[in-house]
Each structure stands twice: as structure tokens, then as C-alpha cells.
Amino acid sequence: MNEQKKPNPVDIHIGSRLKRRRDEQGMSQDTLGAHLGISFQQIQKYEKGTNRLAASRLFEIAEILKTPLAYFFDGLPKGGASQGGFAESDAAGYEPGFLSTPEGKNLSRAFAQIDDPVVRERVLQLVETLAKQRK
């Protein structure tokens, strides 16, 4: 029985948040791995959710990326994985693949550079309004 176990949805979410934050800061997998004393392949596995991040390792990563720990958990559905993964309604806006595109990376970097919380909120409202018009 050579059955591959699927990654836990929480691990996938945390991994995608790690990738997003690393990309926002323009840090390569090699650089982050070097800070942690591990290979870039291990960073890839964390980002895909195939390898779980221990609490101590996640804490180290948060320190390196100057990011609050809560950032990695933002957007998780209530109850985490106990709901059997992401419910369809929660998954509708969850697009980790978008962040892998050049447009997604550029948008994420540019948005992260906006310091004014009011401006950030207005940009978010604009994007949400434009997205609704396409439906």
C-alpha cells in the first residue's frame, strides 16, 4: 500500500502565507534557507504544505521575515482542519496559485508598500468592486 497522504489544508495555508510574505519582501528560497540553515528544497516543501512547520521553525521564520506569527494563520476558516479542509464557501476567494503569477507577485509587493491603512482599505474596496463587476 503506497498511498500518498495529502497535505493538511492548514499546512497548505501556512505554506502559501509563507511564500506570499517571502515574495513580498523579495527574499529567495535560497536566502531564507540560508538564514535557517536548511536547503531551498525544504523551503519549497514548507511552502507547498508537504512538510509541516514546527512551531519553533515558524517562529524563526516570522522573526527573519519581520512578520507577526498571526499573519501565517490569517484567513483560516474557523476550526482549521477540523472541518475536513476548506469548505467550498471559504475556498472561493482562496487563490494561492494567483500569487505565483507575475501579476499576483507585483500586486502583492505593491500593496505591501502602501503604508497608509486608509489607502490600503480603499485599494482593497476598489479591487473587490472591480471583481464583482466581472460576475
N, C-alpha and C positions, 0 to 999 in steps of 0.2 A: 504494500500500500504506500505509494509515493505521492500522496496528496499534498499539494502546496497549500499552506494556510494563508488566507487573505489577511492583509494588514488591517488592524483595528482602525475604524473611522477616526477615533481620537488621535491616533498616531499619525494618520494621513493629514489631519487638520493641523496639528502642531508642526509637522514637517513642511506643509505648504506655507504656514506663517513664518517659519524659519527661512525658507527660500525667499519669500517676499521681503523680509527685513534685510537679509543679506544683500539681495539685489538692490534694494532702496539705498543702501549705503555703499554700493559699488564694490563690495568685497567679493573676491572669488572664493570658490570652494577650497582651492589650494591654500589661500591665506587664512581662512577660518580654521582649516585643518591644522595648519602650522601653529596657530595660536593654542590649539587644543592638544597638539602632539599626536594627531591622527591623520590618516590619509584623506584625500579629497573623495575617494570612493566611499568612505564611511560617512562623510557629509552627505553624499548623494543618497545613501541608504536612509539616513535620518530624514532627508527632505521628501523622499518618496513614502516614508512611513513603514518601510520594510524592516527597519531596525528601530526599536524603541529607544527613546532618550531617557536615561536615568535622571532623576531629579537633580542630582549633583551636576551632571553634564549640562542639563538645561540651564541651571543657574550660572554655570561658567559661560555658556553661550550668551545668555542675557547680559552678563557683565561685559563681555567683549563687544557686543553689538549696542551696548548702552541702551538697553530696552527693558522695560518693566516685565517681570515674569508673566503678569496677567495678559500681556499682548499676545502670547502664544495660545492662550485659551479663548480670546475674544472671538465671538461668533459661533462657539459650540452650542448645539441645542441643549436645552435643559436636560439634565440626566446623563449627558455624554453618550457613551456607548451602550448604556443600559436600555436604550430604545431600539436596539437592534440596528444601529447605524443611523445615518441621516434619514429622517423622514422626507418624503418627496417634497412637501411644502418648504421644509428648511433647506433642502438641497437646491431649490430652484435658482437662487442667487449665488450659489457656491460654485465659482468657476476658477479653480486653481490653474487650469490649462491656459486661461487668458493671460495670467501673469507670466507665462513662458513665452508669449509673443513679444515682438519688439514694441508694439503699441502698448501692450499691458505694462511692460517694464518702464517705458518712457512716461506713461501716465502716472504710474505709481511713484516714480522718482520725483516727477514734477509736483505732484500733490504733496509729497512728504516735505518739500521745500517751502510750502506755504506756512508761515508762522502764525498768522492771524487766524484764530479759531472761527471768527465770524466769516471770514473769506472762505475758509475750508468748508464750512457748512453751506454757504451759498453755492460753491462749486459742486458739492455733492447734490444739492437740490436741483441744480441745472442738469447734471448728468441723469439723475433719476427722472426728471421731466422729459428729457430727450428720449430716454429708454421707453417710457410709457407711450410716447407718440408713435413708436415703431410697431406697437402691438396692434 
